[in-house]
């Protein structure tokens, strides 16, 4: 996997981030999730499997997966 696979993806930013510069953007591509810094979007993408991303979101949200 590489960040090229997200070049055509729709990147989404949290609605809770408002106008602050301290946020990340997320894109979903088939079975993987890309995460990047919204203020430095050309600096690369962290790529996670969809399963690991769900584990992370569940942990942060206080849910058991």
Backbone as a printed PyTorch tensor [residue, N CA C, xyz], in Angstrom:
tensor([[[  0.8490,  -1.1960,   0.0000],
         [  0.0000,   0.0000,   0.0000],
         [  0.8850,   1.2460,   0.0000]],

        [[  0.4280,   2.2640,  -0.6780],
         [  1.1560,   3.5280,  -0.6620],
         [  0.1600,   4.6780,  -0.7240]],

        [[  0.6410,   5.8970,  -0.4840],
         [ -0.2730,   7.0340,  -0.4410],
         [ -0.8280,   7.3990,  -1.8170]],

        [[ -0.2540,   6.8640,  -2.9050],
         [ -0.8170,   7.1120,  -4.2270],
         [ -2.2360,   6.5640,  -4.3350]],

        [[ -2.5110,   5.4600,  -3.6610],
         [ -3.8400,   4.8600,  -3.7520],
         [ -4.9210,   5.7930,  -3.2090]],

        [[ -4.5650,   6.8030,  -2.4640],
         [ -5.5370,   7.7490,  -1.9220],
         [ -5.6050,   9.0510,  -2.7200]],

        [[ -4.8930,   9.1120,  -3.8500],
         [ -4.8440,  10.3600,  -4.6130],
         [ -6.2110,  10.7890,  -5.1390]],

        [[ -7.0900,   9.8440,  -5.4160],
         [ -8.4240,  10.1740,  -5.9130],
         [ -9.5010,  10.0590,  -4.8290]],

        [[ -9.1000,   9.7730,  -3.6240],
         [-10.0580,   9.5830,  -2.5370],
         [-10.5910,  10.9030,  -2.0130]],

        [[-11.7590,  10.8360,  -1.4180],
         [-12.3210,  12.0180,  -0.7660],
         [-11.8230,  12.0410,   0.6740]],

        [[-11.0960,  13.0840,   0.9980],
         [-10.5650,  13.2450,   2.3470],
         [-11.5980,  13.9570,   3.2150]],

        [[-11.7650,  13.4720,   4.4380],
         [-12.7430,  14.0580,   5.3610],
         [-12.0520,  14.5070,   6.6360]],

        [[-12.5100,  15.6430,   7.1390],
         [-11.9840,  16.1990,   8.3840],
         [-13.1180,  16.1810,   9.4060]],

        [[-12.8020,  15.9610,  10.6440],
         [-13.8090,  15.9240,  11.6930],
         [-14.5950,  17.2260,  11.7620]],

        [[-15.8900,  17.1070,  11.9430],
         [-16.7260,  18.3090,  12.0870],
         [-16.4120,  19.0300,  13.3910]],

        [[-15.7790,  18.3420,  14.3140],
         [-15.4170,  18.9680,  15.5960],
         [-14.1130,  19.7530,  15.5290]],

        [[-13.4070,  19.6520,  14.4180],
         [-12.1320,  20.3560,  14.3170],
         [-12.3140,  21.8410,  14.0330]],

        [[-13.4930,  22.2370,  13.5810],
         [-13.8150,  23.6520,  13.3040],
         [-12.7370,  24.2630,  12.4130]],

        [[-12.1990,  25.3900,  12.8070],
         [-11.1840,  26.0700,  12.0040],
         [ -9.7870,  25.9500,  12.5910]],

        [[ -9.5850,  25.0080,  13.4910],
         [ -8.2530,  24.8590,  14.0750],
         [ -7.3250,  24.1650,  13.0900]],

        [[ -6.0530,  24.3800,  13.2460],
         [ -5.0650,  23.7630,  12.3540],
         [ -4.5660,  22.4310,  12.8960]],

        [[ -5.0440,  22.0190,  14.0630],
         [ -4.5630,  20.7990,  14.7020],
         [ -5.5190,  19.6390,  14.4570]],

        [[ -5.5560,  19.1660,  13.2220],
         [ -6.4690,  18.0700,  12.9270],
         [ -5.8870,  17.1780,  11.8450]],

        [[ -6.5100,  16.0370,  11.6830],
         [ -6.1150,  15.1060,  10.6350],
         [ -7.2920,  14.8900,   9.7020]],

        [[ -6.9910,  14.3710,   8.5270],
         [ -8.0070,  14.0180,   7.5530],
         [ -7.9380,  12.5110,   7.3310]],

        [[ -9.0770,  11.9210,   7.0030],
         [ -9.1710,  10.4750,   6.8190],
         [ -9.7960,  10.1930,   5.4550]],

        [[ -9.2650,   9.2030,   4.7620],
         [ -9.8390,   8.7410,   3.4940],
         [ -9.9490,   7.2200,   3.5390]],

        [[-11.0220,   6.6900,   2.9710],
         [-11.2400,   5.2490,   2.9420],
         [-11.1030,   4.7700,   1.5060]],

        [[-10.3080,   3.7150,   1.3120],
         [-10.1000,   3.1450,  -0.0180],
         [-10.1780,   1.6260,   0.0870]],

        [[-11.3010,   1.0670,  -0.2800],
         [-11.5370,  -0.3770,  -0.2470],
         [-11.3140,  -0.9310,   1.1650]],

        [[-10.2010,  -1.6240,   1.3870],
         [ -9.9760,  -2.2570,   2.6840],
         [ -8.9000,  -1.5620,   3.5170]],

        [[ -8.6060,  -0.3100,   3.2000],
         [ -7.6040,   0.4310,   3.9720],
         [ -8.0780,   1.8610,   4.2410]],

        [[ -7.4410,   2.4720,   5.2210],
         [ -7.7810,   3.8380,   5.6350],
         [ -6.4950,   4.6520,   5.6600]],

        [[ -6.5370,   5.8220,   5.0330],
         [ -5.3980,   6.7280,   5.0360],
         [ -5.6520,   7.8800,   5.9920]],

        [[ -4.6180,   8.2850,   6.7030],
         [ -4.7080,   9.3950,   7.6580],
         [ -3.5630,  10.3480,   7.3530]],

        [[ -3.8800,  11.6510,   7.2490],
         [ -2.8310,  12.6350,   6.9800],
         [ -3.0730,  13.9040,   7.7970]],

        [[ -2.0340,  14.6840,   7.9400],
         [ -2.0920,  15.9740,   8.6300],
         [ -2.7630,  16.9720,   7.6900]],

        [[ -3.8320,  17.6090,   8.1390],
         [ -4.5810,  18.5030,   7.2590],
         [ -3.7870,  19.7370,   6.8340]],

        [[ -2.8620,  20.1830,   7.6470],
         [ -2.0930,  21.3760,   7.2750],
         [ -0.8380,  21.0350,   6.4760]],

        [[ -0.5100,  19.7490,   6.3790],
         [  0.6650,  19.3030,   5.6060],
         [  0.2790,  18.0940,   4.7720]],

        [[ -0.7500,  18.2280,   3.9760],
         [ -1.3140,  17.0810,   3.2640],
         [ -0.3670,  16.4560,   2.2430]],

        [[  0.6710,  17.1540,   1.8290],
         [  1.6280,  16.6010,   0.8720],
         [  2.7730,  15.8450,   1.5370]],

        [[  2.7890,  15.8080,   2.8670],
         [  3.9050,  15.1820,   3.5890],
         [  3.7670,  13.6860,   3.7870]],

        [[  2.7290,  13.0730,   3.2670],
         [  2.6020,  11.6250,   3.3790],
         [  1.3210,  11.2030,   4.0810]],

        [[  1.0970,   9.9060,   4.0380],
         [ -0.1290,   9.3210,   4.5610],
         [  0.2200,   8.1150,   5.4180]],

        [[ -0.3970,   8.0190,   6.5840],
         [ -0.3210,   6.7980,   7.3830],
         [ -1.4340,   5.8920,   6.8870]],

        [[ -1.1150,   4.6310,   6.6290],
         [ -2.1100,   3.7130,   6.0870],
         [ -2.3550,   2.5710,   7.0670]],

        [[ -3.6370,   2.3330,   7.3380],
         [ -4.0580,   1.2840,   8.2640],
         [ -5.0330,   0.3540,   7.5520]],

        [[ -5.0590,  -0.9000,   7.9720],
         [ -6.1120,  -1.7820,   7.4610],
         [ -7.4370,  -1.3010,   8.0460]],

        [[ -8.5180,  -1.5840,   7.3520],
         [ -9.8360,  -1.1630,   7.8430],
         [-10.1130,  -1.7610,   9.2260]],

        [[ -9.7040,  -2.9860,   9.4550],
         [ -9.9320,  -3.6520,  10.7550],
         [ -9.1970,  -2.9170,  11.8740]],

        [[ -7.9380,  -2.5760,  11.6420],
         [ -7.1530,  -1.8750,  12.6720],
         [ -7.7300,  -0.4820,  12.9360]],

        [[ -8.2050,   0.1780,  11.8860],
         [ -8.8120,   1.4980,  12.0580],
         [-10.0650,   1.3910,  12.9280]],

        [[-10.9030,   0.3810,  12.6760],
         [-12.0980,   0.1700,  13.5000],
         [-11.7280,  -0.1170,  14.9410]],

        [[-10.6580,  -0.8910,  15.1570],
         [-10.1790,  -1.1390,  16.5240],
         [ -9.7940,   0.1760,  17.2070]],

        [[ -9.0550,   1.0170,  16.4880],
         [ -8.6180,   2.3040,  17.0330],
         [ -9.8070,   3.1990,  17.3720]],

        [[-10.7310,   3.3410,  16.4290],
         [-11.8990,   4.1970,  16.6520],
         [-12.7400,   3.6740,  17.8120]],

        [[-12.8880,   2.3650,  17.9040],
         [-13.6160,   1.7770,  19.0210],
         [-12.9320,   2.0420,  20.3540]],

        [[-11.6120,   1.9570,  20.3750],
         [-10.8600,   2.2140,  21.6080],
         [-10.9900,   3.6770,  22.0310]],

        [[-10.8030,   4.5780,  21.0880],
         [-10.8980,   6.0130,  21.3830],
         [-12.3090,   6.3750,  21.8280]],

        [[-13.2950,   5.7390,  21.1950],
         [-14.6930,   6.0180,  21.5260],
         [-15.1840,   5.2920,  22.7620]],

        [[-14.3360,   4.4300,  23.3480],
         [-14.7060,   3.7200,  24.5690],
         [-15.5660,   2.4900,  24.3300]],

        [[-15.5370,   1.9710,  23.0970],
         [-16.3270,   0.7770,  22.7800],
         [-15.4190,  -0.4370,  22.6880]],

        [[-15.9450,  -1.5860,  23.0230],
         [-15.2190,  -2.8320,  22.8260],
         [-15.3860,  -3.2810,  21.4080]],

        [[-14.3220,  -3.8120,  20.7970],
         [-14.4500,  -4.3140,  19.4210],
         [-14.4710,  -5.8160,  19.4090]]])
